[in-house]
Amino acid sequence: MGINSETDISADLQIGPTDTGMVRIYVAGNGIDLPMDFDPDEAEEIAEELRLAAQAARGVGGKPKGRKG
């Protein structure tokens, strides 16, 4: 399975700080229980990658839904 493969698998995503000063991305679903901890600098790098991916996706998908013009 790759980034462009569709799937029927669903999971919940939670993101927040831990009591040890890390940033946790927590994925939970059917048979999945995956906590991933990152130091704040790594978390900011991931946030930037997400922002750039969202920007690129806007260019691929055509007009955003719900917007006129």
C-alpha positions in Angstrom: 0.0 0.0 0.0 1.3 3.4 -0.9 0.4 7.0 -0.4 -2.0 6.9 -3.4 -3.7 3.6 -2.5 -7.3 3.8 -1.3 -8.4 1.7 1.6 -11.5 1.1 3.7 -9.5 1.1 6.9 -10.4 3.8 9.4 -8.6 5.1 12.5 -8.8 7.9 15.0 -6.0 10.4 15.2 -5.0 12.4 18.3 -2.2 14.9 18.5 -1.0 16.6 21.7 1.8 17.2 24.2 2.9 14.5 26.6 3.9 15.1 30.2 7.5 14.5 29.3 7.8 17.4 26.8 7.2 15.4 23.7 4.6 15.8 21.0 2.5 12.6 20.5 0.7 11.5 17.3 -1.6 8.7 18.4 -3.3 6.5 15.9 -5.9 4.0 17.1 -8.3 1.8 15.1 -9.3 -1.8 14.5 -6.2 -3.7 15.5 -4.1 -0.5 15.5 -2.7 1.2 18.6 0.3 3.3 17.5 1.7 6.1 19.7 4.5 8.1 18.0 6.5 10.6 20.1 8.5 13.4 18.6 10.6 16.2 20.2 9.2 19.6 19.5 11.7 20.4 16.7 10.7 17.2 14.9 7.0 18.0 15.4 7.5 21.4 13.8 9.2 19.7 10.8 6.3 17.3 10.5 3.9 20.2 10.7 5.7 22.0 7.9 5.6 18.8 5.7 1.9 18.6 6.3 1.4 22.2 5.3 3.4 21.7 2.1 1.5 18.6 1.3 -1.8 20.4 1.7 -0.6 23.2 -0.5 0.5 20.6 -3.2 -2.8 18.7 -2.9 -4.7 22.0 -3.6 -2.8 22.2 -6.9 -3.6 18.6 -7.9 -7.3 18.4 -6.9 -8.7 21.3 -8.8 -11.0 23.8 -7.1 -11.6 23.3 -3.4 -15.1 22.1 -2.5 -17.5 24.7 -1.2 -15.8 27.7 -2.8 -17.1 29.8 -5.6 -15.1 31.6 -8.1 
